[in-house]
Structure formats: C-alpha cells, structure tokens
Amino acid sequence: MWALVASSLVLGVPAVAAAAQHSTSNAVVSGTVTDTTGGALPSVQVELTGSDGIRRVAATDERGRYAFDTAPIGEARLLFRMPGFADSVQTASLTRIPLEVNAALHVLLTADVQVTAPAFRNLAELERPRESLAGVATAASEGVVTARQIRARPLLRAAEVIETVPGLIISQHSGDGKANQYYLRGFNLDHGTDFATSVAGVPVNMPTHAHGHGYADLGFIIPELVSGVQFRKGPYSADQGDFSAAGSARVNYALRLASPLVSVAAGGNGFRRVVTAGSPPAAGGHLLYAFELSDHDGPWRLPEQNRRVNGVLRFSRGDAARGTTLTALAYRARWNGTDQIPERAVAAGALSRFETVDESNGGFTGRYSLSSETHWGSPGRLTRATGYVLAYELDLFSNFTYFLEDPERGDQFEQRDRRLVSGGRLLHRRLASPAGLRVETSMGIDLRHDAIGSLGLYPTERRRRLGTTRDDRVHQTAGGAFVESQVHWTPRLRTITGLRGDVYRFAVDSRQPLNSGIAAAALVSPTATLVGGPWKGTELYLNTGRGFHSNDARGATIRVDPTTGDPADRATPLAPARGAEVGLRSVAIPRVHTTLAIWTLSLDSELVFAGDAGTTEAGPSSRRTGVEWSTFISPTAWMHFDVDVALSRARFTGGDSDGDRVPGSVPLVLAAGASLDGWRQLSGGIRWLYAGSRPLNEDGSVRFVSAGVLNTHAGYALSSRLTISAEVLNLLNSRSSDVEYLYTSRLPGEAPGGVTDVHSRRRVPRTVRFGFRVTL
C-alpha cells in the first residue's frame, strides 16, 4: 500500500508542476466596449494577437463586456471591430495580473446607424481625438453636424438645419410653405436636384415632380428631434444613388429624448410656434412622440399665413447589434406666396420691397409616411432592412411673368402633384481578415416606386383653372444594387472601391396621347478612394467616382410641346456626373478639427424637363472646381468656434456664344460662428453667413451682389427645468435680396414683349423672437 502511495506521488509531481506552470504562463484580459457617449456596444468583434502570434477572437455581450483567459504573457495587440464604427487598435503588456482594456468606438461619419444616444460627436470634442481619427471617414468633404451644433444656431426656418452643411446655403423666392432653393459647390440646385436628402430614414427628393424634378421640401423638420446631420459631397460612394452628384444629407431623428419637453416661441411678423415631445418607455423600448403647431405671416404686405401642423410618432427597441424602429410622420402646410418682383417696379415706386404682383399665389402641401428599420447580426456581420410608404400632395399657384403670356387674365398657373411612394433598402456589412488584412464589405439593394396619380399643369386666374397644359399619370420605378469594399493594407493605408448599377423604368399616361409611352435606362457607376494615415493626427484622402441624376419621366416620353404642338426633343433619362477630390482631415492641434478639400465635378450636356412649361429645354455640359476649408475649435467643454470657407468656379463647357457662366452659381460662401453651451446657466450663439457675388446670366454682365447676414440667440436656465431664450435674426438688418433672377416679364401697361429685368425677393428684415422651454 505504501509503495502504491509513493509511486502515485512520484508520478503526480510532474503533472501538478506542469499544471502550475501552465496556469502562471497565461494572462487574463477583459474589458468593456462602448461608443463615445459611454453606451455599451454588444456584438463587437475583439481580436487579440499575442506574443505567440496566434489570433484569438471574442465578442462583447449585451453589456459590452469581453474576456480572454488564455492569452500568453507578453506584448499583445487588441483590435475592436463593429460594422458602422471605426476600428480601434490598442497594445498592452500582459502579465500574470489580470488586465482591463476598455475601448470606445467612434461612429463612422457616414454610418447607416440608428442613434440611441447623442452618439455623433465632433472629433475636436473628444478626449483622445487622434485615436478616433483612423478609419472614421473616407473623404475630407464628409462629416457630421452634431445635435449640440444645431442647438447653437439661430434658425429662421426649419430647413436651415441643413444649412449647417459647410458651403451650403438656402434661400426662398416664394412663401415658406414651398421648398427652398439650395446652393452648393457651384450649383444652383433649384429645389433639390443633385443634392439628395432624407429625414428619419425616408427620402425627401421627389422625382418627376409637378414643380421641379428632385423637389425637396424640408419644411417638416422638427429641429428639437434632430440627433445629427450626416453629409457627403461628390459622387465617391457606391451606396449613394440618384440626386447625390453634388452631395447628400441625412437628417437623423433621435430614438429617445433625455426628458419630455414643451417649447413655446413667439416674435415679430406674427411668428408663433409650439412643440411638445417626449419618449416614455413602452413595450420594452421607447415611444417617441412630437407635435408641432406654427403660424407665421412674414414681413410681406400680403400676410403669408403659413400655418403648419407637424407630428412624429416613433417606436424603437434594441441596441446597436439588433433592434427595430417604426416611424410615422405627418405634415400639412398652407400659405400665401409673395413671389419675387421686378426691380424696375421697386425703383419706380410702384411696389414696395415687401409687395407682390399677384396676391393669389400660394399653395397647400401634405406629407404622410410610415417607415420601418430592422437590423440584426452577429460579431463581424450586420444586416439592415428599411422600408417606407409615403403619401404626398401639393397644389402650388405661381406667377413669375405676370402678364407676358396672357395680358388679360395673367400668367398664373397651378402645379398639382398627388402620389404614393414606396421603397426600401437591404444592406449587409461583413468584416473579414483574409491574409491578415482588415476588410469590410458592404452590399445593398435599393428599390423605389412612385405611383403618381395626378401630375398637372394648369393656367389659372386667382387660383381658378382656365384650361389644361399637361395632365399626366406616371409610374416610375428605380432599382439599384451596389457593393463596396474597404481594405486596410497597412496600419496607414486603406482603399475603398465600389460599384453601383441603377435601372429605371418610366411609364407615362398623358392627356396628350403623343406624349404617353414607356422608357427605360440603366447606368453603371464606379467609385474609388485611397486613404493615407493618420500621421501625427492627420489623414489624407484621394477620391474619384461617377454619379448621376435622373430626369423627369415626362421628358423621357415627350414628342410634342403641349402648348404649341411643335415637335419636342426627349430628355436624357439618366445624366452622369464625374468627380474627383483630394483632401485632408487633421486633429494634430489639440481641440481643433480641420478639413481641407480640393475638388472637381463635370456633367455632360443633357436635355431636361421644365415643370413650369411642361416641355424640355437644353442643359449644357459644365465643369465645376473648388476648394473647401472647415475648422471646428472646442477650447472648453462649453465653448465652440467654427469657420467654413467654400470657393468654387462653375463654367459651361459647350462653347455657347452667350457665355460660359452658370447663372446662380455662388463662387464664395463664408460662414463663422461661436457658441456657448452649458456655461453656468448661459447658452447661446452668434453666426455670420456670407454669399459672394454671383452671375445671373451666361456672360456675367448682370450679377447678384454679395451679401451677408448675422443671426444670434441666447438662453438662460432659470432652473434645471425651465430655460428662457431670445434670438435676433438678421441682427444688422441687411436690406439685401434673399434671391434674384434675370428674366423677361410684363407688368400692366408695358409693351407686349415685356422687359428683361432682375427679379428679387428681399431678405426678411431684423426679427426678434422670444421663447421658453420646459423639461418635465
């Protein structure tokens, strides 16, 4: 027996020793992964490469926690990866003492994610911006405007939320119930062509619209709900399709608010506005609600009576790894329109700066949508499915030429649009590590169908129809598929290559049978990007790509001019655009985030459909080049400064004898602002926006003079629940125009051929508004 015990001890000693040696040669590593606001991120893929060269993989749980308990002692590299977030790389020295390694992932500037917290942060606001710079962007001209930045800006109208995009300005030539005019990168985008926008996941641009193709009415935005504006410029991303050649903006609504609120404001020119919102817990998630009522007359002799009713209902449940969101939006607006007026009438004293020629202009619009978003995945994979149904209506009455075409009854016309839009996107992202390279691949499908039951153009007198110029029913279907792959070749070199294909089908049933028909078109758009860095907090970008915008379906099937009966040329269904850009993004200086971009964009000649006339007109080829510089400075947690400079040169390239200037293209946009947020009880901001002189005709002989406007606002927290505020819009009371055009019109008593003149709508004069906000 003693012999047996002795032999067991002898044989067991080596085993115990080996086990002890094994237990002391391993390190334990664990930690928590969050976003930059501290919210836990589940399903993050964590890769640990230890001193033995073996790659070990783990994933975070629902609390964002991960752990490795068999890592070798020595130097180790940890890689944190999740679709929609920039990779984070950390190194650690592993010992026998358990080690905690935490990571905070930065949302990509263009990530297609649902925001459950104020996750959008400017790099200048982060504690360690250099660590967040790598991989966060693919171009110098893309970025995010945070909710904090939007709160700091005085807004004359809701659509000015996207005027936060550097280099973009908006104006209005009619009543504020109508979509604004947009200007960016040398484009006079009219009401939205070549600039794609979406709000709360639903596209805003309207193809084959009664007033203008690509019409984007952003009057239904509720600024209090905006969690951030993600923007891109140029055709460099395969996941961007129609209308995005000059750029795009995605206005995100929050999924929940910090607390319920009631906001009341009133001021000059009959301005009144009430908003109430909240997001109580419901069914394991949150139910966000918001309701807005507003009324505004403006400074015009004819009160605008712009009455808006706006509502949002949004249910969300889940987290960054898996979840569901359902959103309902409803909006109605009615207004009287004070359109632009001829300068000759103002100079002669026949009209004041705030009068109009035809006092029956104006309109009504409504927009009602239901959308859903569901995402699910596993470590290294994420799938997102979105869908929407949108009912839209518009009746718009305008008169720009007064009595030029009809000296007796006038030239007013009605544009009518009734449609049902349905569509969606299926997107899949996947992470991989072939041959040790970090690769992220995105694949997606876009679908949209516009069933336009009524698309009309009618001559009217004081809103009474006199006849029919065009009356059409249109079915337009668009489908797109794209793939994009990002490869990290080295820690400081990555490429993004993409390919997109789009197919369109237009079916037009016109009152004039000769203009009915079916047309189809397709286009392939490649993109490529090279990114170098970061080196000492600076990253470099080289982008190139092809984009496009579609044209009005009625132009694709037209044969005769509906007014004269003369033969009409058909429009180009899909017009390609080619662009390139070189730029940099830097956080080398602490608390400073700077971007610089040099770009070029070319469009082929095309025929486009003119909604105001119901026929096609020539659109010559053009080339635009420019430089953009933006800087955001955050010296303290409560003080911020920003400066944006955008220079552009726009020229027609077709050799037209009338000249090569692009009318309405703005060559210089300057913007600068300062804001306080959370300093004692004070908050506020001051902002200056300047637009340089621009040509109004092709030879540049007539120009819109340069002008600037200064806006400011201030708030004071009387308690943790009550804040009072005041804002002054157009503080210096600039008398400049908001918009100017050069064309021919005729006033009563003038010669039958009319007079070619500058037509302008004045900027709203100094306006003071007061308000208070209660959080419950």
NORTANOR-V39070 format. One record per backbone hydrogen bond with DSSP energy under -0.5 kcal/mol. CO is the residue of the C=O (numbers start at 1). NH is the residue of the N-H. If there is no record, write none. Layout:
co;nh
CO;NH
CO;NH
This chain:
co;nh
1;5
2;6
3;7
4;8
5;9
6;10
7;11
8;12
9;13
10;14
11;15
12;16
13;17
14;18
15;19
16;20
17;21
18;22
19;23
20;24
21;25
22;25
25;73
27;29
27;71
28;99
29;68
30;101
31;66
32;103
33;41
34;105
35;38
39;35
40;42
41;44
43;380
44;46
44;60
45;47
45;81
46;58
47;49
47;79
48;50
48;56
49;77
50;53
54;50
54;56
56;48
58;46
60;43
61;64
64;33
65;61
66;31
68;29
71;27
74;94
76;92
77;49
78;90
79;47
79;81
80;88
81;45
82;85
84;108
88;80
90;78
92;76
92;94
94;74
97;95
99;30
99;101
100;102
103;34
105;36
106;86
108;111
111;113
114;116
115;255
117;119
119;121
122;125
123;126
126;129
128;131
128;132
129;133
130;134
133;136
136;109
139;142
143;231
144;146
145;229
146;150
147;151
148;152
150;153
157;160
158;161
159;162
160;163
161;164
162;165
165;168
169;183
171;181
173;340
175;178
181;171
182;189
183;169
184;187
187;184
187;189
189;192
189;193
190;182
191;216
192;195
194;246
194;247
196;249
197;204
197;205
198;251
199;202
202;199
205;207
206;209
206;214
206;215
212;215
215;206
216;218
218;221
221;223
222;225
222;226
223;226
225;254
227;147
228;230
228;252
229;145
230;250
231;143
232;248
234;236
237;240
241;244
246;234
247;196
248;232
249;198
249;251
250;230
250;252
251;200
252;227
252;228
260;776
261;277
262;774
263;275
264;772
265;273
266;770
267;271
268;271
269;297
269;298
271;267
272;295
273;265
274;293
275;263
276;291
277;261
278;289
280;287
282;285
285;282
286;288
286;316
287;280
288;314
289;278
290;312
291;276
292;310
293;274
294;308
295;272
296;306
297;304
301;303
304;336
305;307
306;296
306;308
307;334
308;294
309;332
310;292
311;330
312;290
313;328
314;288
315;326
316;286
317;324
322;319
323;375
324;317
325;373
326;315
327;371
328;313
329;369
330;311
331;367
332;309
333;365
334;307
335;363
336;338
337;339
341;760
342;345
342;346
343;347
344;348
345;350
345;351
346;349
352;355
353;762
354;301
357;359
358;361
361;337
362;397
363;335
364;395
365;333
366;393
367;331
368;391
369;329
370;389
371;327
372;387
373;325
374;385
375;323
376;383
378;381
380;431
381;378
382;429
383;376
384;427
385;374
386;425
387;372
388;423
389;370
390;421
391;368
392;419
393;366
394;417
395;364
396;415
397;362
398;413
401;403
401;404
401;746
402;411
406;410
412;460
413;398
414;458
415;396
416;456
417;394
418;453
418;454
419;392
420;451
421;390
422;449
423;388
424;447
425;386
426;445
427;384
428;443
429;382
430;441
432;439
433;436
434;437
437;439
438;488
439;432
440;486
441;430
442;484
443;428
444;482
445;426
446;480
447;424
448;478
449;422
449;451
450;452
450;476
451;420
451;453
452;474
454;418
455;472
456;416
457;469
457;470
458;414
459;466
459;467
461;464
463;465
464;461
470;457
471;511
472;455
473;509
474;452
475;507
476;450
477;505
478;448
479;503
480;446
481;501
482;444
483;499
484;442
485;497
486;440
487;489
487;495
488;438
490;493
492;533
493;489
493;490
494;531
495;487
496;529
497;485
498;527
499;483
500;525
501;481
502;523
503;479
504;521
505;477
506;519
507;475
508;510
508;517
509;473
511;513
512;515
513;516
517;508
519;506
521;504
523;502
525;500
526;546
527;498
528;544
529;496
530;542
531;494
532;540
534;536
535;538
537;587
538;534
538;535
539;585
540;532
541;583
542;530
543;581
544;528
545;579
547;577
548;243
548;244
549;575
552;555
552;556
553;556
553;557
554;557
554;558
555;571
559;568
561;565
566;561
571;573
573;551
574;576
575;549
576;604
577;547
578;602
579;545
580;600
581;543
582;598
583;541
584;596
585;539
586;594
588;590
589;592
591;634
593;632
594;586
595;630
596;584
597;628
598;582
599;626
600;580
601;624
602;578
603;622
606;619
607;572
608;617
609;611
610;613
610;614
610;615
615;610
617;608
619;606
621;653
621;654
622;603
623;651
624;601
625;649
626;599
627;647
628;597
629;645
630;595
631;643
632;593
633;641
638;677
639;636
640;675
641;633
642;673
643;631
644;671
645;629
646;669
647;627
649;625
650;662
651;623
656;659
660;652
661;663
662;665
665;667
667;648
668;692
669;646
670;690
671;644
672;688
673;642
674;686
675;640
676;684
678;680
679;682
681;717
682;678
682;679
683;715
684;676
685;713
686;674
687;711
688;672
689;709
690;670
691;707
693;667
694;704
695;664
697;700
698;661
702;696
702;697
703;705
704;694
707;691
709;689
710;731
711;687
712;728
713;685
714;726
715;683
716;718
716;724
721;775
722;718
722;719
723;773
724;716
725;771
726;714
727;729
727;769
728;712
729;767
730;733
736;763
739;761
741;743
741;759
743;757
745;755
746;403
747;750
751;754
755;745
755;757
757;743
758;343
759;741
760;341
761;738
761;739
767;729
768;268
769;727
770;266
771;725
772;264
773;723
774;262
